[in-house]
Amino acid sequence: QHFTTEAPLLTAERLDALREVWGEAEAKKTVEEAHVLLFPSAAEQAEYPMELFLEDLAEFLQTDPSKATLSLVDAEKFLGENQ
């Protein structure tokens, strides 16, 4: 509900904000760092906790995400596929 009505995952504003906090586009972030950057508010993290993020990330990456790192391009693709 939160991501479809209050804070859609893929908006121009959200992508701009993500790009600003991510830093260099090629910079690799840990799964934990990416979760916080992708879902910065307490409401988002409550609705989409790390456990669910890991499940979706495993499907997106087609591998165990526990040791994965994500680039900004990966993060943007993830948002697009999980809108």
N, C-alpha and C positions, 0 to 999 in steps of 0.2 A: 504494500500500500504506500509506504513512504516514498519509494523510488518511482512509483508510477504517477503519483499526484503531487506530493510536496517537493521532491527533489529528484527529478528524472536523472538517470545515470549519464545520459549523453546529450548535453546541451553545449552550445558554444561557450557560455560562461563557465560551465564546469570544466570543459577542456582547457580553457585559458587559465583557470585557477590551478588545475593539475600541472600544466606546463610550467607555471611560475614556481610552484613549490618543488617540483621534481628536480630542477636544475638541468644539467646537461642531458640532452635527449638520449644519449648512449649510456648514461650512468645506470648501472645495474643496482637495483634495490632488493633487499631480502623480502621474503613473503610478508614478514611482519611489518617492515617499513612500507611496503606497497599497500597493505591493508589500511594503514593509518592515512597515507596520502590519498588513496582512492576514496576513503570513507571517513572524512575528518571529524564529522560531528558525532556527538554522543548518541543522538537518535539513530544515525545511520549505523553506527557500530552495534547498537542494541538490536536493531532489526536484522543486521547482516553480520553476525559475529564471526570470529576467525574460523570456527569449525565449518560453517557453511561456505565461507570464502575458500577454504582449502578443498572442499568437495568440488566446487565449481571450477577451481583452478586446476585440479587434477584432470577434469574432463577437458578443459581448454588446452592444457599442455600435453595431454595424453601421456602423462608420466607422474610419478610421485612428486608433489610440489614441495615437500618438506625441505629440500636442499636447493630449490630453484631460486633463480633471481630473475627479475623482470626489468626490461628497459621501458622507457616511456612509450615506445611503439607497441610493445607487448601490452602495457596497461590500457592504452587506448583501444586496441583490438579486443581486449577482455571486456571492457565496458560496452563496446559495440555489440558483442555477441551475447552479453548478459543483460541487455536493456530490458 
